[in-house]
Amino acid sequence: FSVVASEMKLLADQAKAATSQVRGILGEIQRGINTSVMLTEEAVKRAAAGKTRSDTTQRTIEEITAKVEESGQVFQQVIASANQQQLGIEQVMGALQNIRQASQQTAAGTRQVESASANLTELAQALMALAERYRH
């Protein structure tokens, strides 16, 4: 019986030592789990901050895109306006050309009238000279 009791005491001591080792291992596992939980929570916080930054960046890019599109439309309007002004200038130049031609034609007509008037004056003087001869 003393041999069995001694063996049981030895087994009890070994069980006690194994229990201490298991507690130590479980403690280490618990610390590892706690560390993992903290790291996971930190990663979640960083991911949330990253998403917020990403959302802000996306909104900024969308705003910039809208402004670029708006600028493109304004540029198109400026080009259309410049084209209309160019057409207007061409029309004014055409009208000025017509006015110049009309002025030249008027000047030529005036010269013809002057020439005809001079001829009429000469003819009138000749007729008056003839009339003077017949009166005398």
Buried (B, 14 or more C-beta within 10 A) or exposed (E): EEEEEEEEEEEEEEEEEEEEEEEEEEEEEEEEEEEEEEEEEEEEEEEEEEEEEEEEEEEEEEEEEEEEEEEEEEEEEEEEEEEEEEEEEEEEEEEEEEEEEEEEEEEEEEEEEEEEEEEEEEEEEEEEEEEEEEEE
